[in-house]
Amino acid sequence: MLQTLASTRRLGILLILWFSATVLGGCAAQPATYADEPDPWEGMNRGIFAFNRGLDKAIIRPAAKGYTFILPQPARRGVTNFFNNLEEPFNAINSLLQGKPGLAGNAVGRFAINTTVGLLGLMDVAAHSGVKDEEGRERGLQRHEEDLGQTLAVWGVPGGPYLMLPLLGPSSARDVFSTVQRFFSPLRYFSSSEARRPLIAVRILDARSRFLSLDDTINASADPYLFVRNAYIQNRTFAIYDGNPPIEDMYDDYDLDMDE
């Protein structure tokens, strides 16, 4: 009984830790414009956003700052590389489903090289492998993220309403399953739950630490909720179009108008 309660408590802590890594993950690029109309579920989303930020302020941000203080940058880079490497098989599968065999081969090659020569992915050897592009320039095998949400978008599934998830952060009706899959599925490589739990905690801290520099920008914005929402939508649109989205489609894929 005590062991069950302890396991439940640890799981709860891990879920709390995870939310902040994703709530700020949508802010890797600042949006150039903002949508004029509110999202359909804005009232609910704002409440969840405030809840998530409170948890981040109390637990995750202090822990992430401690993580960056203890581990030097090269070590943190290795941790990031390790978790990125675990996602490569999923990148390969989604690339194939999107009709991008070249990117699928790229992901397979990265996984093979980095898992072996790169010491289980701690070093991104593939990015410096000397592989040449079509113009003969040495570019190596660079990482390209492809997930289920992007695949569904390529298949014509609309983004739907923007959705702020408790603990998990920004998402949409289309991306909600991808939000969970992207983080937890790679850790299924580890059959033991005792092995997965510390890895989940480390991954959360690693992800959150990479967005610490955005805290001041978000807090200084006129409306932090709108900043995060539009940053997320812009990042997802860029990912779906492989970095070249039509300007007019930047927000059209998402239902941001309450009257429509």
C-alpha positions in Angstrom: 0.0 0.0 0.0 2.7 2.4 0.9 4.6 1.5 -2.2 1.5 2.3 -4.3 1.1 5.6 -2.7 4.7 6.5 -3.2 4.5 5.5 -6.8 1.4 7.6 -7.3 3.1 10.6 -5.6 6.1 10.3 -7.8 3.9 10.1 -10.9 2.1 13.2 -9.9 5.4 15.1 -9.4 6.6 14.0 -12.8 3.4 15.3 -14.4 3.7 18.6 -12.7 7.3 18.8 -13.9 6.4 18.0 -17.5 3.9 20.8 -17.9 6.3 23.6 -17.9 8.6 22.0 -20.4 5.7 22.0 -22.9 4.0 25.3 -21.8 7.2 27.2 -22.8 8.1 24.8 -25.6 5.8 26.7 -27.9 7.7 29.9 -27.5 10.9 29.0 -29.3 10.1 31.7 -31.9 8.3 34.9 -31.3 5.3 35.4 -33.6 5.4 38.3 -36.1 1.7 39.0 -35.8 -1.1 38.3 -33.5 -4.6 37.0 -34.3 -7.3 39.6 -33.9 -10.0 37.2 -32.7 -9.9 35.2 -29.5 -9.8 31.4 -29.5 -13.1 29.6 -29.0 -12.1 28.2 -25.5 -10.2 31.3 -24.4 -11.9 31.5 -21.0 -11.0 27.9 -20.1 -7.6 28.1 -21.7 -6.7 31.2 -19.7 -7.7 29.5 -16.4 -5.5 26.5 -17.2 -2.7 28.8 -18.3 -2.7 30.6 -15.0 -2.8 27.3 -13.2 0.2 26.0 -15.2 2.2 29.1 -14.6 1.6 28.9 -10.9 3.0 25.4 -10.8 6.0 26.4 -12.9 6.8 29.3 -10.6 6.6 27.2 -7.5 8.3 24.0 -8.7 9.8 23.7 -12.2 11.6 27.0 -12.8 13.6 26.7 -9.5 14.4 23.1 -10.3 15.5 24.0 -13.8 17.7 26.8 -12.6 19.4 24.4 -10.2 19.8 21.9 -13.1 21.7 24.5 -15.1 23.8 25.5 -12.1 24.9 21.9 -11.4 25.5 20.6 -14.9 27.9 22.5 -17.3 26.6 23.3 -20.8 28.5 20.4 -22.5 26.8 17.9 -20.2 23.4 19.5 -20.7 24.0 19.3 -24.5 24.7 15.6 -24.2 21.4 15.1 -22.2 19.5 16.9 -24.9 21.2 14.8 -27.7 20.3 11.6 -25.8 16.6 12.4 -25.7 16.6 13.7 -29.3 18.1 10.5 -30.5 15.3 8.5 -28.9 12.8 10.4 -31.1 14.5 9.6 -34.4 12.5 6.4 -35.1 9.3 8.4 -34.7 10.7 11.1 -37.0 11.4 8.4 -39.6 7.9 6.9 -39.4 6.2 10.3 -39.6 8.4 11.4 -42.4 7.4 8.3 -44.4 3.7 8.9 -43.6 4.1 12.5 -44.9 5.7 11.3 -48.2 9.2 12.4 -47.3 11.4 9.4 -47.8 14.6 11.5 -47.8 13.9 12.8 -44.3 13.0 9.3 -43.2 16.3 8.0 -44.4 18.0 10.9 -42.7 16.4 10.0 -39.4 17.3 6.4 -39.7 20.9 7.3 -40.5 21.1 9.7 -37.5 19.7 7.1 -35.2 22.1 4.4 -36.4 25.2 6.7 -36.2 24.4 8.4 -33.0 23.3 5.3 -31.1 26.6 3.5 -32.0 29.4 6.0 -32.6 27.7 8.7 -30.7 27.5 6.6 -27.5 23.8 6.1 -27.3 23.1 9.5 -28.6 25.1 11.6 -26.1 27.0 13.0 -29.0 25.4 14.2 -32.3 28.1 12.6 -34.5 25.6 12.4 -37.4 25.4 16.2 -37.7 29.1 16.3 -38.5 29.3 13.1 -40.5 30.5 14.8 -43.7 27.5 13.8 -45.7 27.1 16.2 -48.6 23.9 17.9 -49.9 22.8 18.1 -53.6 25.2 21.0 -54.2 28.2 19.1 -52.8 28.4 21.0 -49.5 29.2 19.0 -46.4 26.1 19.4 -44.2 26.0 16.2 -42.3 22.7 14.6 -41.2 20.8 17.4 -39.5 17.9 16.7 -37.2 14.3 17.3 -38.5 11.4 16.8 -36.1 8.3 15.2 -37.6 5.4 14.2 -35.3 1.9 12.9 -35.6 0.3 16.3 -35.5 2.4 17.3 -38.5 1.4 14.1 -40.3 -2.3 14.7 -39.7 -1.8 18.3 -41.0 -0.2 17.0 -44.2 -3.2 14.6 -44.6 -5.5 17.6 -44.5 -6.8 17.4 -40.9 -7.4 21.0 -39.7 -5.8 22.3 -36.6 -9.1 23.0 -34.8 -9.4 25.1 -31.7 -6.3 26.1 -29.7 -6.2 24.1 -26.5 -4.2 24.8 -23.3 -3.8 21.4 -21.5 -3.4 21.1 -17.7 0.2 20.2 -17.0 0.9 19.5 -20.7 0.8 23.1 -22.0 -0.3 24.5 -25.4 -1.8 22.2 -28.0 -4.8 22.0 -30.4 -7.5 19.6 -31.2 -5.3 18.0 -33.9 -2.0 18.1 -31.9 -3.3 16.9 -28.5 -2.2 13.2 -29.1 1.1 14.3 -30.6 1.8 16.4 -27.5 1.7 13.3 -25.3 3.3 10.9 -27.8 6.3 13.2 -28.5 7.4 13.2 -24.9 6.4 9.8 -23.4 6.6 7.3 -26.3 10.4 7.3 -26.7 10.8 6.4 -23.1 8.9 3.2 -23.7 12.2 1.8 -24.9 12.9 1.3 -21.2 10.8 -1.5 -19.9 11.3 -0.8 -16.2 9.1 1.9 -14.7 11.9 2.5 -12.1 14.2 3.4 -15.0 11.7 5.6 -16.8 10.8 7.8 -13.9 14.2 9.4 -13.3 14.6 9.7 -17.1 11.3 11.6 -17.4 12.3 13.9 -14.6 15.7 14.7 -16.3 14.1 15.2 -19.6 11.6 17.7 -18.2 14.4 19.6 -16.4 16.4 19.6 -19.6 13.6 20.9 -21.7 12.6 23.6 -19.2 16.2 24.8 -18.8 16.4 25.5 -22.5 13.6 28.0 -22.2 14.7 29.9 -19.1 15.9 32.7 -21.3 12.4 33.4 -22.5 10.9 34.0 -19.1 11.6 37.7 -19.0 10.2 38.2 -22.6 7.0 36.4 -21.7 6.5 38.2 -18.4 7.2 41.6 -20.1 4.7 41.0 -22.9 1.3 42.8 -22.7 -0.5 39.5 -22.5 1.6 36.4 -21.7 -1.3 34.1 -22.7 -1.5 35.6 -26.2 2.2 35.5 -26.5 2.4 31.8 -25.8 -0.7 31.0 -27.9 0.6 32.8 -31.0 4.1 31.6 -30.6 2.8 28.0 -30.4 0.7 28.4 -33.5 3.5 30.0 -35.4 6.0 27.3 -34.5 3.5 24.5 -35.4 2.8 26.2 -38.8 6.5 26.5 -39.5 7.0 22.9 -38.6 4.2 21.7 -40.9 5.5 23.7 -43.9 9.1 22.8 -43.1 10.0 26.4 -42.4 8.3 28.0 -45.4 4.6 28.6 -44.6 2.4 30.8 -46.8 1.9 34.0 -44.9 -1.8 34.0 -45.4 -2.0 30.5 -43.8 -0.2 31.4 -40.6 -3.4 31.3 -38.5 -6.0 30.1 -41.0 -5.4 26.4 -40.0 -6.6 27.1 -36.4 -10.0 28.0 -35.2 -9.4 31.3 -33.4 -12.8 32.9 -34.1 -15.6 32.4 -31.6 -18.2 33.2 -34.2 -17.1 30.8 -36.8 
